[in-house]
């Protein structure tokens, strides 16, 4: 066998795993996205107020956040690729519960099951995507993220054309997606043993070992981590104002239908997929810090204008804002992984868990503000949130990726 063939075969196998992980991420996050997508339906049928809507998001995202760091910490030492199948099993149970819940309490319980499934899936899938990167970490995370962002964007579209016309029980049909994901996860688990040996030596060195964590002083890890957490909160709080309340904002301010508002939410969320992939690829080329700064300074002018825009410009501005803001997540995640190079599962679990937890907390707070001051006021307040990202100035510069 030629040298070219020897090199290309592992890369092909790695790319197939990355694509499969991206598809499972799509299916997982699509199921998650059905929760906020049905809010306009269940708000009327269960006579819910905005804070109760926010509490559903808080319940789901708290369940999604609690176990992720623990799962990631354990799988760093004991890889468990089959655990993703177990996680999807919880999501399947939660999905069926949402379809046939007869009370608000059962809605909360079903949402928690979906969140629990997500908490098991993300750390192990993130670790496998990192291992399959072949040294191109930004590209690998971009491919993985584009699946999740696309899946999250599909929820409102599915709600507009399937769930709204057919009703809450139609959620049960999406159990097929959960079963498909479980089959694909089984295939990925079978390929996982081949991933690590196929990595180039430079990529294996870049991944580091657990012993390397001790080489970095504690203060050099804690301070940047705190800044990254604050950056995530500002981004997630702004994103949650759309995921949970954007449809109500559009219907209340512009008088459009549920279906029209769901389509506009889809356009907002779909832009995340493009931004995540572009941010991952550019991060490999120009460095993580530059991507972080672009996501902050690039989005802020548009967020400040948004609350005062017409319907057309509201749609256009939200797409631009999310394109820019979503470019930062891969950079934040890889930056954190470089701070703790031997704790890939732990870092992935912590930051995905933090994303869900902070998002749920923000949804509950924003719901309470919307009940008291109105949806329009909430969007005026949220327009300043990206400015918190200026704290990125205090992030130390890490080793830049090789061009």
C-alpha positions in Angstrom: 0.0 0.0 0.0 1.4 3.4 -0.9 2.2 6.2 1.6 -0.7 8.3 0.2 -3.2 5.5 0.8 -1.9 4.9 4.3 -2.5 8.5 5.2 -5.8 9.0 3.4 -7.6 6.0 4.8 -7.6 7.2 8.5 -8.7 10.6 7.4 -11.7 9.2 5.5 -12.6 7.0 8.5 -12.3 10.1 10.8 -14.4 12.3 8.5 -17.2 9.6 8.4 -17.2 9.6 12.2 -17.4 13.4 12.4 -20.3 13.5 9.9 -22.1 10.7 11.8 -21.6 12.6 15.1 -22.9 15.7 13.4 -26.1 13.9 12.3 -26.7 12.5 15.8 -26.2 16.0 17.2 -28.7 17.2 14.7 -31.3 14.6 15.8 -30.6 15.1 19.5 -30.9 18.9 19.3 -33.9 18.7 17.0 -35.8 16.8 19.7 -34.7 19.4 22.3 -35.8 22.2 20.0 -39.4 20.8 19.9 -39.8 21.9 23.6 -39.7 25.7 23.0 -41.3 25.2 19.5 -44.6 24.0 21.2 -44.8 26.9 23.7 -47.4 28.9 21.7 -49.6 25.7 21.6 -49.3 24.7 25.3 -49.6 28.3 26.5 -53.2 28.4 25.4 -54.2 24.8 26.0 -52.7 24.7 29.5 -53.4 28.4 30.3 -49.8 29.1 31.2 -48.2 32.5 31.9 -44.8 33.6 30.8 -43.0 32.6 34.0 -44.4 29.0 33.7 -43.1 28.9 30.1 -39.7 30.0 31.5 -39.8 27.3 34.2 -40.3 24.6 31.6 -37.1 25.8 29.9 -35.4 26.0 33.3 -36.4 22.4 34.2 -35.2 21.1 30.8 -31.9 23.0 30.8 -31.2 22.3 34.5 -31.6 18.6 33.9 -29.4 19.0 30.8 -26.7 20.7 32.8 -26.4 18.9 36.1 -24.8 15.6 34.9 -22.7 16.7 32.0 -19.5 17.6 33.9 -19.7 14.4 35.9 -20.3 12.3 32.8 -17.4 14.1 31.0 -15.1 13.6 34.0 -15.8 9.9 34.1 -15.6 9.2 30.3 -12.2 11.0 30.2 -10.8 8.0 32.1 -13.3 5.4 31.0 -14.6 6.1 27.5 -18.2 4.9 27.1 -19.3 5.5 23.5 -22.4 3.4 24.1 -23.6 5.8 26.7 -24.9 8.1 23.9 -27.5 5.4 23.2 -28.7 5.4 26.8 -29.0 9.2 26.7 -31.1 9.1 23.6 -33.3 6.5 25.3 -34.1 9.1 28.0 -34.9 11.7 25.2 -37.2 9.2 23.6 -39.2 8.7 26.9 -39.3 12.5 27.4 -40.5 13.1 23.8 -43.4 10.7 24.2 -44.2 12.3 27.6 -44.4 15.7 26.0 -46.8 14.3 23.3 -49.3 12.8 25.8 -48.8 14.9 29.0 -52.1 15.6 30.6 -50.9 18.2 33.1 -48.3 20.9 33.6 -46.4 18.7 36.1 -46.0 16.0 33.5 -44.8 18.5 31.0 -42.0 19.5 33.4 -41.2 15.8 34.1 -41.0 15.0 30.3 -38.8 18.1 29.7 -36.5 16.9 32.4 -36.1 13.5 30.7 -35.1 15.2 27.4 -32.6 17.3 29.3 -31.2 14.2 31.1 -30.7 12.5 27.7 -28.8 15.5 26.4 -26.6 15.6 29.5 -25.4 12.1 28.7 -25.0 12.6 25.0 -22.9 15.8 24.7 -19.7 15.1 26.8 -19.0 11.7 25.1 -19.8 13.0 21.6 -17.6 16.1 22.2 -14.7 13.9 23.3 -15.1 11.7 20.2 -15.3 14.7 17.9 -12.0 16.0 19.4 -10.3 12.6 19.0 -11.5 12.5 15.4 -10.2 15.9 14.6 -6.9 14.9 13.1 -5.4 18.0 14.6 -8.0 20.4 13.0 -9.9 21.1 16.1 -11.9 24.0 14.9 -13.1 22.2 11.8 -14.1 19.1 13.8 -16.0 21.2 16.3 -17.5 23.2 13.5 -18.8 20.0 11.8 -20.1 18.7 15.1 -21.7 22.1 16.0 -23.4 22.6 12.6 -25.4 19.4 13.2 -26.6 20.6 16.6 -27.4 24.1 15.4 -29.3 22.8 12.3 -31.3 20.4 14.6 -32.1 23.3 16.9 -33.3 25.3 13.9 -35.6 22.6 12.6 -37.8 22.6 15.7 -39.8 25.8 14.9 -40.2 24.7 11.3 -41.5 21.3 12.3 -43.8 23.0 14.8 -45.1 25.4 12.1 -46.0 22.8 9.5 -46.6 19.6 11.6 -47.3 20.3 15.3 -49.4 23.4 15.0 -51.8 21.9 12.4 -51.9 18.4 13.9 -51.7 19.2 17.6 -49.5 18.2 20.6 -49.9 14.5 20.1 -48.0 14.7 16.7 -44.8 15.0 18.8 -45.0 11.2 19.1 -44.1 10.8 15.5 -40.7 12.2 16.2 -39.8 9.1 18.2 -38.7 7.8 14.8 -35.9 10.4 14.8 -34.8 9.2 18.3 -34.7 5.6 17.1 -32.7 6.6 14.0 -30.2 8.4 16.2 -29.8 5.3 18.4 -29.0 3.2 15.4 -26.4 5.7 14.2 -24.9 5.9 17.7 -24.5 2.2 17.7 -22.5 2.4 14.5 -20.3 5.3 15.9 -19.6 3.2 19.0 -18.4 0.4 16.8 -16.0 2.8 15.0 -14.7 4.5 18.2 -11.9 2.1 18.8 -10.3 3.0 15.5 -10.4 6.8 16.0 -7.5 7.3 18.5 -4.9 5.1 16.5 -5.7 7.0 13.3 -4.7 10.4 14.7 -1.4 11.9 13.5 1.3 12.2 16.2 1.0 16.0 16.1 -2.7 15.7 16.8 -2.2 13.3 19.6 0.3 15.6 21.2 -2.1 18.5 20.8 -4.7 16.6 22.7 -2.4 16.3 25.7 -2.7 14.0 28.6 -4.3 14.4 32.0 -0.9 15.0 33.6 -0.4 18.2 31.5 -3.2 19.9 33.5 -1.0 20.2 36.5 1.6 22.2 34.4 -0.7 25.2 34.4 -1.1 27.2 37.6 -4.6 27.1 39.1 -5.0 30.9 38.8 -4.1 30.7 35.1 -7.1 28.4 34.7 -9.7 29.8 37.1 -9.6 33.4 35.9 -10.0 32.6 32.2 -12.7 30.1 33.0 -14.7 32.7 34.9 -14.4 35.1 32.0 -15.5 32.4 29.6 -18.5 31.6 31.9 -19.6 35.2 31.8 -19.2 35.4 28.1 -21.4 32.3 27.8 -24.0 33.8 30.0 -24.3 37.0 28.0 -24.6 35.0 24.8 -27.0 32.4 26.2 -29.3 34.9 27.8 -29.6 36.8 24.5 -30.2 33.5 22.6 -32.8 32.4 25.1 -34.8 35.6 24.6 -35.3 34.3 21.1 -35.7 30.5 21.7 -38.4 31.0 24.4 -40.1 34.3 23.6 -39.3 35.4 20.0 -42.6 34.0 18.6 -44.6 35.9 21.3 -42.7 39.1 20.6 -43.4 38.9 16.8 -47.1 38.0 17.3 -47.5 40.8 19.9 -45.6 43.6 18.1 -46.4 42.8 14.5 -49.6 40.8 14.7 -48.4 37.8 12.6 -49.6 34.2 12.9 -48.0 31.4 14.8 -46.8 29.7 11.6 -45.2 32.9 10.4 -43.5 33.5 13.7 -42.2 29.9 13.8 -40.7 30.4 10.3 -38.9 33.5 11.4 -37.6 31.7 14.5 -36.3 29.0 12.1 -34.4 31.6 10.1 -32.9 32.9 13.3 -31.8 29.5 14.5 -30.7 28.2 11.1 -28.1 31.0 10.9 -26.4 29.5 14.0 -25.3 26.5 11.9 -23.5 28.7 9.3 -22.0 30.8 12.1 -20.8 27.8 14.1 -19.1 26.1 11.1 -17.5 29.4 9.9 -16.3 30.2 13.4 -14.7 26.8 13.8 -12.9 26.9 10.4 -11.7 30.5 10.9 -10.6 29.8 14.4 -8.1 27.3 13.0 -6.8 30.0 10.7 -6.8 33.3 12.6 -6.9 32.2 16.2 -9.6 31.9 18.9 -9.1 35.4 20.4 -9.9 37.1 17.1 -13.1 35.1 16.7 -14.2 36.0 20.2 -13.7 39.7 19.5 -15.5 39.5 16.2 -18.5 37.8 17.8 -18.7 40.6 20.4 -17.9 43.8 18.5 -19.6 42.6 15.3 -23.0 41.8 16.9 -23.4 44.7 19.4 -24.4 47.4 16.9 -27.1 45.2 15.5 -28.5 44.1 18.8 -28.9 47.7 19.9 -30.9 48.6 16.8 -33.1 45.4 16.8 -35.9 46.5 19.3 -36.7 49.5 17.1 -36.8 47.8 13.7 -39.7 47.0 11.4 -40.8 43.4 10.8 -38.6 43.0 7.7 -35.5 44.5 9.4 -36.2 42.5 12.5 -35.9 39.3 10.5 -32.8 40.5 8.7 -31.1 41.8 11.8 -31.7 38.6 13.8 -30.1 36.5 11.1 -27.0 38.7 11.0 -26.8 38.8 14.9 -26.9 35.1 15.2 -24.5 34.5 12.4 -22.0 36.6 14.3 -22.7 35.4 17.8 -22.8 31.7 17.1 -19.3 31.9 15.6 -17.9 32.1 19.1 -19.0 28.8 20.7 -16.4 26.6 19.1 -13.7 29.1 19.9 -14.8 29.3 23.6 -14.9 25.5 23.8 -11.5 24.9 22.2 -10.0 27.7 24.3 -11.2 25.9 27.4 -9.9 22.6 26.1 -6.4 24.2 25.6 -6.5 25.5 29.2 -7.1 21.9 30.4 -5.7 19.7 27.6 -6.2 16.3 29.4 -9.9 16.9 30.4 -11.7 17.0 27.1 -14.9 15.2 28.3 -15.0 17.2 31.5 -14.6 20.5 29.6 -17.1 19.6 27.0 -19.6 18.4 29.7 -19.0 21.5 31.8 -19.5 24.0 29.0 -22.5 22.2 27.4 -24.0 21.8 30.8 -23.2 25.5 31.6 -24.8 26.5 28.3 -28.1 24.7 29.2 -28.0 25.8 32.9 -27.3 29.5 32.2 -29.9 29.4 29.4 -32.5 27.9 31.7 -31.8 30.5 34.4 -32.0 33.3 31.8 -35.3 32.0 30.5 -36.9 32.0 33.9 -35.6 35.5 34.7 -36.7 36.8 31.3 -40.1 35.2 31.7 -40.6 37.0 35.0 -39.5 40.3 33.4 -41.9 39.7 30.5 -44.9 39.2 32.8 -44.1 42.3 34.7 -42.8 44.8 32.0 -43.8 43.2 28.7 -42.0 41.4 26.0 -40.9 44.5 24.1 -39.1 45.8 27.3 -37.3 42.4 27.6 -35.8 42.8 24.1 -34.7 46.4 24.9 -32.9 45.1 28.0 -31.3 42.2 26.2 -29.9 44.4 23.4 -27.1 45.4 25.8 -26.1 41.9 26.9 -23.5 41.4 24.2 -21.5 44.3 25.6 -20.6 42.1 28.6 -18.4 40.2 26.1 -15.9 43.1 26.3 -14.5 41.1 29.3 -12.7 39.1 26.6 -10.0 41.8 26.8 -8.8 40.0 30.0 -8.4 36.6 28.4 -4.7 35.6 28.1 -3.5 34.7 24.7 -2.8 31.0 24.3 -0.7 29.3 21.7 -2.1 30.2 18.3 -2.9 27.3 15.9 -0.5 26.5 13.2 -1.5 28.2 9.9 
